[in-house]
Amino acid sequence: MKRTFRILAGVLVAASLATGTTGCYNDDDLWNKVDDLDSRVTALEEAVTVANTNISALQQIVDALQSNVYVTDVTTNADGYKITFSNGTEAVIRNGVDGVNAPAVSVKQHSDGNWYWTLDDEFLTVGGQMVKANAEDGRDAIAPEVRINDATHQWEISTDGGSTWTSTGVVAQGVDGDSIFSGIDNSHDDYVEFTLANGSVIQVPKNQQISILINGPEGRFNYGDTKTYQLTLNGIDKLTFTKPDGWRVAVNGSEMTVTAPVAANTYAETSGTITLIGLKGNLSTMTELKVEAMNLVTLTFEGAEWDALSIHNYAPGTTSTTSLMNSGYMWVDQTTQLTTEGPDGFMGGWGYPWFVSSYNANSLDQDSYGYFTYDLYVYNPNITGESTTGGGNNGSDNFLTTFGYLDLVYPYGDGRPIFKFADGKARTVESLYVTSTCYFYSVAVSGNPLSPALSEDVTYYATGFDAKGNEVGTVTMTFATTEYVPDRWIKWDNLSELGPIVELRLNQAGGADNGYGYSLPAYYAVDDITISW
């Protein structure tokens, strides 16, 4: 259209020259008319772009409202607004074009809860069916397109991607502005308000950062046990949950109690997920707690039967671990069948089983508790001198100690201390606690004639075996570093990654090499072993 009128203007000028009309002729008026027409065409083209952009934005706003998507940001610029949604999409709303009206395309919510496109406040129909403005059941909604017919100068609308066009009867002239949006209000704390040209209002929630946090113990339960969890609820108006069959869940304010099914309930699910679902208006959030019921026992080595096995029955500083070992020192826990034995592959069969002990002391003097004759003492900085009480995890009395290792460089044989299940049936060692013995702590910090002080990390290794003695896997933890040697009990909590095993051997490596391999005192202290099956 622009090119046609510029050629026409040229023809008129040429014609005037050919007829001899020269001299004071002024063609400014003609060119002004042509330029006005150019501006008009540009405005019409821009109006079409703005209208289609705003129709697309309106559809995104309706989709956000129906899909629990919320507004995270509204940016104002000279040409309109940019709306950012929580699903990462953006909608652009542009200001109307001066001197050009637009068809009254809008949306209305029907009684079925869905939004449908309207024209002049009447529902648009195709084949007798209203055109849905929001997506549903995984199907995208249809966004109308508009254009201006070059011949009739009327706005036309298409609902089939531009294959067919229908006149709206609206001439693209005479009125300023946008007939889709009449205003946007971002002043509210909880929502953005979009006012449409037909007077209807759509409110889309803002990001209110609703969340649920579950605080409490891990989700591994003994059959029939109950655990309590504290909930941190941020912006939640309503809370509901789902759970596995046979489990009991109760939520009272910010506290949740969970009870596992009893073992006799063969219809209950032994594992699953508790899902908490929080709602606030159109917003929702959820969080999960994995739960599992099992036979779950923690050996604390407390009680008369364990006291009778404790080496504290020997005089402090005179305990002969060799004589204990040679006398067939043995114990078996009747509930879990956990037992111990001395390794037979270390330097001709010299190795320790796991001894029950309660000796603990706070001195690192290598003339006293930091010396090898006090090798089975746990280092306890919380006491004065020595004690046979309070040295275990959580201040209990008894724990296990032993000696042994498998040198990763020198072939001294396998002296790793052994746990095993006496009945030969596989069980899972979930976790245990470890700390330093006095002898290890003293040498790691200060060194001695046989070993320099700790110069690199000491790593603990736990290796599992099946009933045939085949190795099934190894997990590790960093036990001590040059910056920190443990003086308290530390939970080793990745042992369950080994799965069901029949035998467990511990090892330590790293530290320093005195020229003959691992040189730190390879003594261990273990307490509170948790076993499941």
Secondary structure, DSSP 8 states (H G I E B T S, - for coil): -HHHHHHHHHHHHHHHHHTT--SS---HHHHHHHHHHHHHHHHHHHHHHHHHHHHHHHHHHHHHHHTT--EEEEEEETTEEEEEETTS-EEEEE---TT-----EEEEE-TTS-EEEEETTEE-EETTEE-B-S-BTTB-----EEEE-TTT-EEEEESSTTSS-EEEEEES-S--S-SSEEEEE---SSEEEEEETTS-EEEEEB----EEEEESS-SEEETT-EEEEEEEEES-SEEEEE--TT-EEEEETTEEEEE---TT-TTS-SEEEEEEEEEETTEEEEEEEEEEEE-EEEE---SHHHHTT-GGGS-TT---HHHHHHTT---B-TTT-EEEE--SEETTT-----EEE--EE----TTTTTSGGGTT-EE-TTSSSEESSS-SGGG-S-EEEEE----SSS--EE---EEEETT---BEEEEEEEE-BHHHHHHHHH-BTTB----S-EEEEEEEE-TTS-EEEEEEEEEE-SS----S-EEE--GGGG-SBSEEEEEEEES-B-SSSB-S--EEEEEEEEEE-
